[in-house]
Amino acid sequence: LATIDPEAEKDAIDIVGTDGTGTIAVQMEYAPASDLESSWGGTVQEPENGDEYLVVTAKMTVAEGEQYFSPGTFSVITPYGGEVGASSETYGLKGSGTDGPSDFSEGDEYTLKMLFDVRRAEDLTLNFTTFSDDYSWDVPA
C-alpha cells in the first residue's frame, strides 16, 4: 500500500463530509514515468503533458461516522479554472491503493497514491471534495 511521509502527516487538516469527520494529509512531488512502477510490469505510460507526473499521496483518517475516499475525490485546478482528474495511469500504479475500498468508517486510515498528468506550473491547486465541502492545497511548482 501507499505510504505518506510522516512529516506530511504533521500538516494534516480536519475535514467534514456529509456523513462524518476526519483528517487528511497530502504529499506532492513530481516524478517521471520511468520512476513509477506499474502493477503490470515495467513502468506507467509516459504523461501527455510534459515529462513528469504530479504524484499525490493522500492519507485519510476517519474520526467519526463515514467518509468516501477515492482518486475521484481529487482534482488539480488550473489558474484558468480548468479541472484535471487523476490520470488513468493511477489505477495501474503499483502500490496506489486504488484496488481497495472507497468507503471508510470511524477509526479507519487509508492512503492513496495518485498521478496527475499536468505540466509543472505556477498557481496550480490540488482540490479534495467530501461532496459537502472542498479543501485545497497549493501544488509546488
JOGITA-V795510 format. One line per field, one symbol per residue. ss: DSSP state (H for helix, E for strand, - for the rest). psi: psi as a letter, one per 20 degrees, with the letter a starting at -180 (. if undefined). A space follows every 10 residues. Layout:
# JOGITA-V795510
ss = ???
psi = ???
This chain:
# JOGITA-V795510
ss = -----HHHH- --EEEE---E EEEEEEEEEE E-HHH-EE-- --E------- --EEEEEEEE EEEEEEEE-- HHHEEEE--- --EEE--HHH HHE------- --EEE---EE EEEEEE---- ----EEEEE- ---EEEEE-- -
psi = qqqqphhhhh jqqpqpahja rbqpqqppqq qqhiiopqhj qbrrqqqhma iqqooppppp ppgqbqqpor hiiqrpprhj jqpprpqhhg iippjhjija ripqrpiqqq pqpqppmqpp rqkqppppqj ihqqqqqppp .
